[in-house]
């Protein structure tokens, strides 16, 4: 861990006073629209897990994060204070808030970069920069209780929880209380706090902005060089459009005889990315459903699978995630790239980052009929026979539909969106060598 420096005694006294005031405010009913406790009001604590899931599936957010612990045997003292920038699914930027010290950390994938004066040093990814892990571990004990409501223009629900702090109190020596504030209108968390009566420990994350779109770019840009064989020269324009749409740096395409040489700089995993970016781009929609029986049994008994789900049924997994098993049943006929107007990366009604595909007007009636015949089943998105995402079919999805993207999905939603909007190769593209 990279905890350092101790808060001053004056800061501790101030925090102690703030904690005392907060406890006082939530302990009684007031007329000042602070917190009103209604014992008859039944607010389910299920909203807490839902709120965290919404937060971690946003395209991004900004937060203030403060942690400190005084010298408590056998723990040493430490403190930290960061501006946090999160970008779905796992990109993090931390900027230290200190008068006499500035630190900047960027985490992308499995790497973590620390800025040292005018250069960056790379380390393996640590728990410090895994913000989803930090929050999920903090709430892991799930001992929640509704406290009350902050009455204001946009009311805020207040819950208590039993904190789990394995990184700063591994021996559970410190008695702490946790509280989470959730905005009632959209169920997003506004603040998560952990403290103890004598102010020897304090953990606080206050969420400032949601859907923050600040780009987080790894300091390590690796040069890549590939040679491609395009059977149709027009295909080069499609590939170039894909690169430019993804804002890669120093893209150069040159022709050498029958081949094209493409150079670019990126931080993306080379093998996975090049497979995606050079995919033919042909996409299909299929109808499917969640399995009613054990996938292990169905995978061993093809006759049972066909009897239960139809002659053309087969087992598939979503986005390369082993436990996301579905049954693919039938292809939606006559779907091609003219079927859609465009696609885009958005946040859906449940706060999840998603791919929205807008349908061409001329296909509207046909697609509505398909939905009416399969309501409650799954609409499944395939590109080059790879299942990328699914969503439940509802009749209101007539002129556009959403495919939620999960954090574990091995396919980048930005790349998939670019492929759908760039078109299909007229022939296969061959990678000669890299």
URQUIGI-V822678 format. One line per field, one symbol per residue. ss: DSSP state (H for helix, E for strand, C for the rest). A space follows every 50 residues. Layout:
# URQUIGI-V822678
ss = ???
This chain:
# URQUIGI-V822678
ss = CCCECCCCHHHHHHHHHHHHHHHHHHCCCCCCCCCECCCCCCCCCHHHHH HHHHHHCCCEEEEEEEEEECCECCECCEEEEEEEEEECCCEEEEEECCCC CCCEEEEECCEEEEEECCEEEEEECCHHHCHHHHHHHHCCCCCEEEEEEE CCCCCEEEEEECCCCCCCCCCCCCCCEEEEEEECCCCCEEEEEEECCCCC EEEEEEEEEECCCCCCCCCCCEEEEEEEEECCCCHHHHHHHHHHHCCCEE EEEEEECCEEEEEEEECCCHHHHHHHHCCCCCEEEEEEECCCCCHHHHHH CHHHHHHHHCCCCEEEECCCCCCCEEEEEEECCCCCHHHEEEEEEEECCC CCEEEEEEECHHHHHHHHHHHHHCCCCEEEEEECCEEEEEEECCCCCCCE EEEECCCCCCCCHHHHHHHHHHCCCCCCEEEEEC
